[in-house]
Amino acid sequence: MLRTELGAKGVRVATVEPGMVDTELPDHVTDPDASRLMADLLQQIDCLRSADVAETVAFIASVPKHVNLTEITVLPTAQPI
């Protein structure tokens, strides 16, 4: 909806959908099973770092003004989905 409202004004709107990112989130999950699952996944794959997501956002902002990258999914290489 933002894209519809703001596109005519030259405002670009993009969605960045990151996969597994190495953050403190597992430390705040109260469900033991979910916490264990997240910890196991973090051990099994080389997760994204916050800098990886930031570089993606910087890339989106750097494209020419007439280009709008509307949706980007960023996953670690080893993350299947």
N, C-alpha and C positions, 0 to 999 in steps of 0.2 A: 504494500500500500504506500509506503514511503516513496518508493521508486516512482509510482504513478503520480503522487502529489508533487514531488520535488524535481523529477526529471526535466520538466519543461523549464525549470529555473536553473538548469545546469548543475544540479547537485547529484553526484553519483552515490548510489547506495549499494553496498556489497555485503554479503554474508560470508563469514569465514567459519568453517566447521572443522575444528581440530579433532583428531583422534586422541589416542592416549598421550597425555602430556605429563611429564614428571613434575608433579606439584605436591603440596602438602595435603591434598584432598583425602588420601587414605587415612591420615591422622585424625580426621574429623568425622569419619563414618562410624556410626554407633552400632550398626549391624555387624556382628562378628563374621558371618559368612561373606558378606559383601566386602568387608575390609580385607579378609584373607584372599578373596578372589582378586581384588585390586592389587594387593601386595605381590601375589603370584605373577600376575600379568606384568607388573613393573620389573620383576626379576627375569622374565622370559624374553622380553623384547627390548630393543634399544628405543625407548620412548622419545617423543618429541621433547624439546626443551622450549621454554618460553621464548627464547631468542628465535627459534625456528618459526613460531607463529608471528612474532614481531616482524621478521623479515618478509613474511608473506603479506602482511598488512602494508608494509613499506612498498612492496612491489605493486600492490593494487593502487596505492596512491601515486605511484610514479608513472603509470601508463599515460599516454596522451589524453588530453582533455575530452576528446571525442570518443574515447573507449571506456566502456563500463564493464568490468568483470563482476558479474552479478552474484556468483556463488562459487566458492572454492572450498573443496574438502582437502584437508592436509592430514595424511596418515603416516605413521612410521612405516617404513618399508615392510617390516615383518608383521604388521597388524593386518589380518585378513579382511576385516570388515570395520 
